[in-house]
Structure formats: structure tokens, C-alpha cells
Amino acid sequence: MASRSSTQWLMPLARSSVRCRTASASVFSVLAGRPAIATRSGCEPQKRYSSHSPLGVDPANPRKKVTMQTLRSLYKKGEPITMLTAHDFPSGHVAELAGMDVVLVGDSLAMVALGMEDTSEILMEEMLLHCRSVARAVKSAFTVGDLPMGSYEVSPEQAVQSAIRIVKEGRVQAVKLEGGAEMAPTIKRITQAGIPVVGHIGLTPQRQNALGGFRVQGKTTASALKVLKDALAVQEAGASLIVLEAVPAEIAALITKKLRIPTIGIGAGNGCSGQVLVQIDMTGNFPPGRFLPKFVKKYADVWGEAVKGIQQYRDEVKSRAYPSQEYTYPIAKEELAEFEKAVEHVHEK
């Protein structure tokens, strides 16, 4: 009896969920309590009645997985490496589909996404949450997660433990940390554990209090030599890439030529091996009047488009123009008529 009833309700549900040559995958999905969504060619996906975040793919432009070897190859060929930050599933998704080589879950999200005063506030658990969110969306690009302040400065052993968490729990492929020659032992220890490291020198935002604020580095001979020595030390410690932030373009270009590994510039000119920007900055997803660093080029106006769309939504709701008939679900006339009759006999207690 139980077998018969399960067959009766499972098979029609499988057929309605997805039309496919075989319904077995749909049936097992139903049994597991998951929506039966087709993943094979020739299958028609089920209709959904709630919002969701599908990964999506671009069948016309499939990409191979970007690895550290891919980045080394780009560097050897002299092809610039593209890096962009992301802080959640949607921003990771769009960076992935736009074809970024590297997606960085930067601790800049503390300010641009979480409203904090500076990057020193963000905690390890928060970074892990955002790394996982981005990792769910990014399948082809190489992913890097920032080590937050306080998670790696105490000792190389602490840094290794934190790096393992970022990779293992955050599901990214490399970690980034700030600091120059003084962090060389730490970088070496992390790389010995089999985790790629992206260095970060020049302006290091986590240390902006010691630097006297967000100031350009390398503007004097002595300062530029320090940046160079930091770069060489980070390279020798085993870092795979180095972010150069807020350094004069000529200095960054000379340092890049001295190194055997790629440099990724942010406010460091066109002579670097690649570039990185904060996604929210470059897409214009911020209100008018917000301070924007000199090196940021605004490529879009996401904020303006969002405000315009939301204001139109507000106006249409107020005027009852939305939802119009095309945005509602139909019901058979006879069912509606029957319900209207039934309502007449329903009385409030």
C-alpha cells in the first residue's frame, strides 16, 4: 500500500518538475527534500515561484579554471592580470561572469559593505562568511581571501592557522596579508603549509594608524627603497603575487621590473603586472558625495540606476500600477466563481 501511494505521487511530481528522458534524478531530489532541477541537456527546468540565485553560465564563452599556473603564464606573456574585489554571492557572480582572472575577498568590505570605519574592525568569522559567499559564485576565477588584522601578526604559527581557516572554511585558493620584510617569516611559513600567499605592500590599510592615514608611499628615495626592499623580501619568502598600493607609477614600474613575480597595482600606475579595484567603487555603487580615491575610475552608475528603479517601484505601488495583470498568477474562472460563492458563507467569529 505504501509503495503504491509513493509511486502515485512521486512520478507525476517528477514529470511536472522537469521534462527529461529519465525522471530518476528528479525523483531522488524530491526524496531528498530538494527541488528537482534539471542539469542535463534536453531537460526543461521546473518553474519556480520564489526568488533565487542561480549560478548561470555563459555557454558561448566557457572558461577553464584559473590556477596559479595560469597567472604565472599570463605574467610570462606580459598579459595584464585582472583582479576585482567581491564581498557576497551577487558581486562574486558578476565578477566571475565578467571574466576576472582573480577575485579578491578583500577586507575593504568592512567599509564598503558593512559600514565599518576601517578594515581593522572586521573579524575572522566575518571574513569567513564573506569568503564562503563569494566562493559559491566564483567557479573559474582564482580566489583570494584577506587575512583580517589580528589573525596573523602574533606569530607565523598563528598566521598558518588563520590561513588554513580562510582556505578550508572560506573555500578560497590563496590568502593575502599586509606587510613587507617584517612579514617574510610569516609568508614563508604559510607557503610551506602549501597555501599560496599574495603580499600587500606600499599603503597597507590595516596599518593606516601607524602610517598617519591613507597616504601615498614611496614618494621619497628612502621611502621608495623601503618599498623595493619589502617587495624583494616578500618575493624571497615565497609570495606568488604582490599588491602595490598607492605608490607613484614610476616607482611601481621599476619595482615590477626588479621582481620575478607579478605585481598587482591599485593606485600604482600602468607599469604593474595587473590591476585591482574595489568593485563597489568602480561600478559606482555608492551615494553622491562619497569620497573616492584618485586612482578609481567609475565605470558604471549602479547607485543611480538602483535609485531610479526603486523610486519607480515606489510610485507604481502607490498608484496601484504594480502589480499589473501580467505580474499575477491566473485562476480558472469556474474556480474563482466557486470561491466567491464559498466566501459568502464564511462568517467571522
N, C-alpha and C positions, 0 to 999 in steps of 0.2 A: 504493500500500500504506500509506504513512504517512498519507495523507489519510483513508483508510478507518478506520484504527485510531484516529485522533484523534476522528473523528466518533463512533465506537463508545463511547469513554469519556467524551467531553465532554457529550454530550446527556443520558445518564442522570444524570450528576452534576449537570447544570444543573437537571433536573427534580426531583431529590431535595433540592437546596439550597433551591429556592424554587418554589412553585407559582404561576405567573403567566401572563398571557395571552401573554407572549413570554419566551423564555429567553435572549435575546441578552445582556441585561445580566449575567446570571449567568455565561454562557459567557465573556464578556470579563473578568469578575472572576477566574474560575478561571485564565484565561490569564495574567493579571497577577499571579497568586500571592496574591490576596486572597480572603477568604471571600465567598461570593455571598449578600449580604444584600439583601432587597427593600426598596425605598424608595417604591414606587408603591402606591397604594390598590388593594385587591383581591389583594394578594400575601401569601402566608404566609411569614414569615421562617423561615430554617433553624433546626434545633435546634443548640444549642451544647453542647459538652462541656467547657468550661473557663470560669473566671471572667472577666468582662469589665466594662467601664464604659460602658454605653450612655448617650448623652446624654438620651434620653427627651424627650417633650413633653407638655404638658397640652392636649389638643385642645379641652377645654371653655373654656380661658382663654388663647388665643393672644395674645402681646404684640407690639406694634410695637417696633422698636429704639429705645431711649432715646438721644437725642442731646443735645448741649449746648443746642440749641434747646428740647428737651423740658424740660430742667432750668430754663431761663430762664422758660418758660411756667408751670411749677409755682410758681416764685418769684413771678411777677407775680400769679398767682391766690391766693397766700397758702397754697398747699397744701404741707405739710412734705415735705421731700426725705428719703427713707430711704437710708442708706448703711450697709454692713456690710463687715467685712474678710473676706477669704478667702486661703488660702495654698496650696491644691492643688486638684486636679480635684474631689474629693468636696465640699469646702467651697465651692468656686465653684459647683458644680452645685446644691447645696441653697439657696444664696443666690439663684441665678437662678430656681429653681422657686418660691421663696417670694415672689418679686415685688419684690426690691430695685430701687430706682431706680439706685443706684450700688454697684458692688462695688470695694472698695479692696484692692489687694495691698499691705498696709502692712508697713513694716519691723518692726512688732511681732512678726511671725512669727519673728524672730530669737530671741525669748524664749519665745513660747508654742508654737512648732512645732519649733524647732531646739535649744532648751535653752541658748541663749547667755545671758550675764549681762545684756547690754543691747543696744540697737539699733545701737550704734556698731560692733559686731563684724561685722555682715553685709556681704558683698562684692557688687559689681556682678554678677558671674557667678551668684551665688546668687539674687539678686533676679530676674534674667532667667529663671532656671529656674522659679521660682515664678510669675512673671507668665505665662509660657507655659502652665504647667499650669492656671492659673485661666482663662486666655483660651480654652482648648479647651472649657471647660464653659459659659462665660457668653456667650450669643449675643444677648440682648435688653438686659440692663442695660448702663449706661455703665461702663467700666472705667478705673481709675486705678492707676498704679504709683508707689510711693515711690522717690525718688532716694536711694540709701544715702549715709551720711556718707562724705565724701571724694571724692564723684563730681561735686560741683557748687560747692564753696566756693572753689576756687582762682581761678577766673575765669569770666566769662559764657561764654566760648568753650568751656571745659571742660564747663560745665553744658549747653550746647546739644548737644555731642557725646554726653553721657550721656543726655540726654532723647531724642535720636534713637534711641539704642540701646534704651531702655526701650519706645518706641513701635514701632520697626521689628522688633526681635528679641523683645521681650516681648509684642508683639501687643496692647497696651492702647491706650486712646484719649487719655489725658492723664497728666501726671506731677504728683506732689505733692512739695513741698520745704518745709523748715522755715526760718523766719527772717522778720524784719519789714522795716523800712526799709532796712537794710543789704543786703538781697537784691533790692531793687527793680530795679537794673540787670540782674541775672541773669534775673529773671522777664520783664522787658521783652524781653530778647534771645531767650529761649526762645519767647515768644509771637510774636515777629517771624518765627521759623522755622516758624510755623504749628502749634505744639503747644500745646494748652490747658494751663494751669497751675492747680493747686489750691494755694493758700497754706496755711501752718500756723503760727499764732502763739499766744501765751499760753505754756503749758507746752510746750516743744519737747524731746522726749525725747532727741534726738541731742545736745543741749547741756546735759543734766542735770548734768554735772560743773560747768559754769560757773554754773548756777542754784542750786547747793547741794543738788541732789537733785530728786526729783519733787515740786515744791512748787506750790501754787496761786499763780497770777499775778493781778495786778490787785486786790489786797486793800487797797491804799492809793490815795489820789488820784493820787500821782505814778506809781505802777505802772499804774493803770488808764488814765491819759492816755498812757502809753507804748504800751499795747496798742492803744488807739484810733489813735494816730499810725502804728503798724505796720500796722494794718488799712487805713487810708486810703492809705498808701504802696503796699501790696501791690495794692490795688484800682487805683490810678492806673497801676501798672506793667503792668496788663493781665490780672491773675489772674481766672479765671472763678468761682471759689468760694474761701472761706476757712474752714479748720478752726480753731475756737476751742477750745482745750483747757484744762481746769482753771482756769476764770475764774468769779468769782461770777456767779450768774444775772442779777442786776440790771445788772451792768456789761455782760455779753454782750448783753442785750436792748437796752440803749442804743446799743451799738456797732452792732448789727444795724440799728437804725433809721437810723443815720447813713450806712450804706453803700447802694450801688446794685447790689450783687451778693450772692448768698446766703451765709449763714454756716452752717456745719455744726458743731453743738456736740458735744463729748464732755466731760462734766463741766462744762457751761456753761449749764445750765438750759433751760427750755422756750421762751425768747424767741428762740432761733436759728431760722434758716430750715429747718433739718433736723437730723438726729441721726446719729451714727455710733457703733458699738460694735465691740469685738473679738469675733469670732464665738465663739471658744473660751471667752471669759469669759461671754457672755450665754447660751450653751447649757449651761453647767455642765460643760464637758468638761475637768475638772481634779480632782485628788485632794483629799480633805478636808484642811483646814488651810492651803491655799494662800492667800496674801494676795490680796484682791480690792479694787480701788479703790472708794471710797464711791459713785461715780456708776453703778456697774454693777448692773443688775437681772438676777438669774438667772432666765431664762425657762424653763429645762429642766434635766434632770439626766442629760445624756448619759453622764457618767462612771459614775454609779450603775447605769444601765441596761446599759452595756457590761460592767462588772464582774460584774453579776448573770448576764448571758448567758454570759460566758466561764467563770464558775465552774460553771454548769450543764453546759456543754460538757465541762469537765474531769471532772466527776463521771460523766457518761454515757459518756465514753471509758473511764474507769477500770472502770466496771461492765459495759462492752460493750453498753450500751443504745443507743449510737450507734456506727456507723450501723446502724439497723434496716433491714428489708427494703425499706421504701418509699424509702430513700435509696441503693439499689444498682441496678445495671443487670442486666436479665434475660438469660438464655441459654436456648435451646431444650433441652428435656430430652434429646433424642437427641444433640445436640452435646455436652452435659455427659457423658452416658454414654460416648460415643466417646472423649472426652478422658480420662476416668477409666481406661479400658482402656489408652489410649496411655501414660499415666503409669506404669503397671505395668511397661512395657518400657523405661523410661528409667532408666538407671543412672548414678550419679555416677562421674566418672573419678578 
